[in-house]
Amino acid sequence: MRIEPTTLAGVVVIIPSRHSDDRGYFCELFCEDFFRSQVADVRFVQDNQSLCSRPATVRGLHYQRSPVQQGKLVTVPRGAIFDVAVDLRTNSSTFGDWFGMVLSAENGFQIWISEGFAHGFMSLEPDTITNYKVTAPYSASHEGGIAWDDPDIGIRWPIAGPVIVSPKDASQPRLKEMHADAPVHHQEVAPCV
Ligand SMILES: Cc1cn([C@H]2C[C@H](O)[C@@H](COP(=O)(O)OP(=O)(O)O[C@H]3O[C@@H](C)C(=O)[C@@H](O)[C@H]3O)O2)c(=O)[nH]c1=O
């Protein structure tokens, strides 16, 4: 397993080692000791999965407010996504900046997104499955969102043109309209990268 820093402190790419043979490959997707010592000293409490039936489906940008902010470890076992994190930490020098990359069943890459970020993704292939582990339970009353196409953030989504979004995500506020209680202050969680 290899870890690579990104342009945003608190967002890390994890590249599991694949042991290939005639049958295919074996790889460890998550190892608690490795993760807690090399990436972030957190505990995961929930595993999520979503299916995007069609390409150009966008989910996000989502976050949860304190005290149930979520760190997320994202993996794609089928298909491909363009996965994005946006820095919402008001005390961060990269506030409002985004990082995105392709996660696919083929490349096996994972992204760790710590608390303090909004998360979203676009499916790039039909029937794409996204799995993610989260560090706090889901709470509808703590959910927050930002427009996936906020021009102030300027995410360069790989598929231009019409996208498929939920009604909720079609009417998310822009970053500059984010409610005063929404900004998430960065809490140090012993990142190692
Ligand atoms: C996120 C979530 C949703 N739900 C329910 C609420 C709703 O009825 C249904 C669909 O929810 P949503 O439309 O919010 O699903 P979705 O748009 O896929 O939301 C997800 O988007 C990505 C980008 C994330 O980062 C996730 O944390 C999550 O916010 O599932 C749960 O029961 N548990 C959960 O953890």
The ligand as an SDF file (V2000), in Angstrom:
LIG
                    3D

 35 37  0  0  0  0  0  0  0  0999 V2000
  -25.6280    9.5510    3.0140 C   0  0  0  0  0  0  0  0  0  0  0  0
  -26.7650    8.6740    3.5510 C   0  0  0  0  0  0  0  0  0  0  0  0
  -28.0140    8.7430    2.9850 C   0  0  0  0  0  0  0  0  0  0  0  0
  -29.0250    7.9840    3.4670 N   0  0  0  0  0  0  0  0  0  0  0  0
  -30.3450    8.0550    2.8120 C   0  0  0  0  0  0  0  0  0  0  0  0
  -30.9620    9.4350    2.7680 C   0  0  0  0  0  0  0  0  0  0  0  0
  -31.7480    9.4160    1.4830 C   0  0  0  0  0  0  0  0  0  0  0  0
  -33.0330    8.8560    1.7190 O   0  0  0  0  0  0  0  0  0  0  0  0
  -30.9990    8.4540    0.5870 C   0  0  0  0  0  0  0  0  0  0  0  0
  -30.1510    9.1310   -0.4730 C   0  0  0  0  0  0  0  0  0  0  0  0
  -29.3410   10.1100    0.1750 O   0  0  0  0  0  0  0  0  0  0  0  0
  -28.5300   11.1700   -0.6770 P   0  0  0  0  0  0  0  0  0  0  0  0
  -29.3560   11.6550   -1.7950 O   0  0  0  0  0  0  0  0  0  0  0  0
  -27.9880   12.1890    0.2710 O   0  0  0  0  0  0  0  0  0  0  0  0
  -27.3400   10.2490   -1.2540 O   0  0  0  0  0  0  0  0  0  0  0  0
  -26.0090   10.7500   -1.9790 P   0  0  0  0  0  0  0  0  0  0  0  0
  -26.3130   11.9170   -2.8340 O   0  0  0  0  0  0  0  0  0  0  0  0
  -25.3720    9.5960   -2.5900 O   0  0  0  0  0  0  0  0  0  0  0  0
  -25.1640   11.2740   -0.7440 O   0  0  0  0  0  0  0  0  0  0  0  0
  -23.8140   10.9470   -0.5990 C   0  0  0  0  0  0  0  0  0  0  0  0
  -23.0630   11.7300   -1.5120 O   0  0  0  0  0  0  0  0  0  0  0  0
  -21.6630   11.5670   -1.4440 C   0  0  0  0  0  0  0  0  0  0  0  0
  -21.0250   12.5230   -2.4000 C   0  0  0  0  0  0  0  0  0  0  0  0
  -21.1190   11.6410   -0.0650 C   0  0  0  0  0  0  0  0  0  0  0  0
  -20.0130   12.1150    0.1770 O   0  0  0  0  0  0  0  0  0  0  0  0
  -21.9070   10.9670    0.9880 C   0  0  0  0  0  0  0  0  0  0  0  0
  -21.4610   11.3220    2.2780 O   0  0  0  0  0  0  0  0  0  0  0  0
  -23.3830   11.2190    0.8430 C   0  0  0  0  0  0  0  0  0  0  0  0
  -23.6750   12.5610    1.2010 O   0  0  0  0  0  0  0  0  0  0  0  0
  -30.1800    7.6690    1.4490 O   0  0  0  0  0  0  0  0  0  0  0  0
  -28.8340    7.1290    4.5140 C   0  0  0  0  0  0  0  0  0  0  0  0
  -29.7710    6.4230    4.9740 O   0  0  0  0  0  0  0  0  0  0  0  0
  -27.5970    7.0510    5.1050 N   0  0  0  0  0  0  0  0  0  0  0  0
  -26.5560    7.7980    4.6580 C   0  0  0  0  0  0  0  0  0  0  0  0
  -25.3920    7.6920    5.2070 O   0  0  0  0  0  0  0  0  0  0  0  0
  1  2  1  0
  2  3  2  0
  2 34  1  0
  3  4  1  0
  4  5  1  0
  4 31  1  0
  5  6  1  0
  5 30  1  0
  6  7  1  0
  7  8  1  0
  7  9  1  0
  9 10  1  0
  9 30  1  0
 10 11  1  0
 11 12  1  0
 12 13  2  0
 12 14  1  0
 12 15  1  0
 15 16  1  0
 16 17  2  0
 16 18  1  0
 16 19  1  0
 19 20  1  0
 20 21  1  0
 20 28  1  0
 21 22  1  0
 22 23  1  0
 22 24  1  0
 24 25  2  0
 24 26  1  0
 26 27  1  0
 26 28  1  0
 28 29  1  0
 31 32  2  0
 31 33  1  0
 33 34  1  0
 34 35  2  0
M  END
$$$$
